Each structure stands twice: as C-alpha cells, then as structure tokens.
Amino acid sequence: MKISAVAALLLAASVLPAAAQSGPSVQEQMACRGDASKFCAEHIGKPPQMNACLRENKSKLSDSCRKVVESRGG
C-alpha cells in the first residue's frame, strides 16, 4: 500500500509542473484576445507562433496582455 502512495506522489509531482506550463488560462486568453486579433491574427490557432508574435509586439500590447506575456517569460 505504501508503494502505491509513493508512486502516486511521484506521478503527481511530475504531472503538476507540466500542467503549470500548459496553455494560457481563460483569464489570460481574455486579457490578450484583442491584442492577438490586432497584432497577430495570422497566428491564431498556432500557439508557438502566437506567443512569439505577442512577445515581439510587447511594447504595443495592452497593460493586461503585457502582464500575461511577461508572466510567461516574454
């Protein structure tokens, strides 16, 4: 029984960081929706390209979207 609990903890520890690095939350998406459409429309549906485009246009972004980009390393 203890082995199963340890295995479950190890699995959870490996999954949680991956979830933290997953796509943007609904709040983050809403904060950047207008900016994404305005500056990066050609990248909608292409997350890596969208992220790069938002980083490249960071100085033009709304305050709320800029905070999201910065919080994600941009």
C-alpha positions as CSV (number, residue, x, y, z in Angstrom):
1,M,0.0,0.0,0.0
2,K,2.8,2.4,0.8
3,I,4.5,1.8,-2.5
4,S,1.3,2.8,-4.3
5,A,1.0,6.0,-2.4
6,V,4.7,6.9,-3.1
7,A,4.1,6.1,-6.8
8,A,1.1,8.3,-6.9
9,L,3.0,11.1,-5.3
10,L,5.8,10.8,-7.8
11,L,3.4,10.8,-10.7
12,A,1.6,13.8,-9.3
13,A,4.9,15.7,-8.9
14,S,5.8,15.0,-12.5
15,V,2.4,16.0,-13.9
16,L,1.8,19.2,-12.0
17,P,4.8,21.2,-13.4
18,A,3.7,20.2,-16.9
19,A,0.2,21.5,-16.2
20,A,1.6,24.7,-14.9
21,Q,3.4,25.2,-18.2
22,S,0.3,24.3,-20.3
23,G,-1.6,26.8,-22.4
24,P,-3.0,30.1,-21.2
25,S,-5.8,30.2,-18.8
26,V,-9.2,31.6,-19.8
27,Q,-8.3,34.8,-18.0
28,E,-5.0,35.1,-19.8
29,Q,-6.8,34.4,-23.1
30,M,-9.4,37.1,-22.4
31,A,-6.6,39.6,-21.4
32,C,-4.9,39.1,-24.8
33,R,-7.8,38.4,-27.1
34,G,-8.0,41.9,-28.6
35,D,-4.2,42.3,-28.9
36,A,-3.9,38.8,-30.5
37,S,-6.5,39.7,-33.1
38,K,-5.0,43.2,-33.7
39,F,-1.3,42.3,-34.0
40,C,-1.1,38.5,-34.5
41,A,-4.3,37.4,-36.3
42,E,-2.3,35.2,-38.8
43,H,-1.1,33.1,-35.8
44,I,-4.5,32.3,-34.3
45,G,-4.6,28.5,-33.7
46,K,-0.8,28.3,-33.7
47,P,0.3,28.7,-30.0
48,P,4.1,28.8,-30.5
49,Q,3.8,31.4,-33.3
50,M,1.2,33.4,-31.3
51,N,3.4,33.5,-28.3
52,A,6.4,34.7,-30.3
53,C,4.3,37.4,-32.0
54,L,2.9,38.7,-28.7
55,R,6.5,38.9,-27.3
56,E,7.6,40.7,-30.5
57,N,4.8,43.2,-30.1
58,K,5.0,43.5,-26.3
59,S,5.5,47.3,-26.4
60,K,2.2,47.7,-28.3
61,L,0.1,45.4,-26.1
62,S,-2.5,46.5,-23.6
63,D,-1.3,46.5,-20.0
64,S,-3.3,43.4,-19.1
65,C,-1.9,41.4,-22.0
66,R,1.6,42.7,-21.4
67,K,1.5,41.4,-17.9
68,V,0.4,37.9,-19.2
69,V,3.3,37.9,-21.7
70,E,5.8,38.9,-19.0
71,S,4.5,36.3,-16.5
72,R,5.1,33.7,-19.2
73,G,8.7,34.7,-19.7
74,G,8.2,37.2,-22.5
